[in-house]
């Protein structure tokens, strides 16, 4: 029998990150460089 997994909606989380990034005038590439991760993630 499979265990039921709760699914988390990451959309609200992503939108909060985007809003904070835009308030600071940063691009996705700049944020990616700051946290040392590819901007696609």
DAKAGI-V524996 format. One record per residue. N is the residue number from 1. RES is the residue in one small letter. SS is DSSP state (~ for helix, > for strand, _ for the rest). Layout:
((N,RES,SS) (N,RES,SS))
This chain:
((1,x,_) (2,x,_) (3,x,_) (4,x,_) (5,x,_) (6,x,_) (7,x,_) (8,x,_) (9,x,_) (10,x,_) (11,x,~) (12,x,~) (13,x,~) (14,x,~) (15,x,~) (16,x,~) (17,x,~) (18,x,~) (19,x,~) (20,x,~) (21,x,~) (22,x,~) (23,x,~) (24,x,_) (25,x,_) (26,x,_) (27,x,_) (28,x,~) (29,x,~) (30,x,~) (31,x,~) (32,x,~) (33,x,~) (34,x,~) (35,x,~) (36,x,_) (37,x,_) (38,x,_) (39,x,_) (40,x,_) (41,x,_))
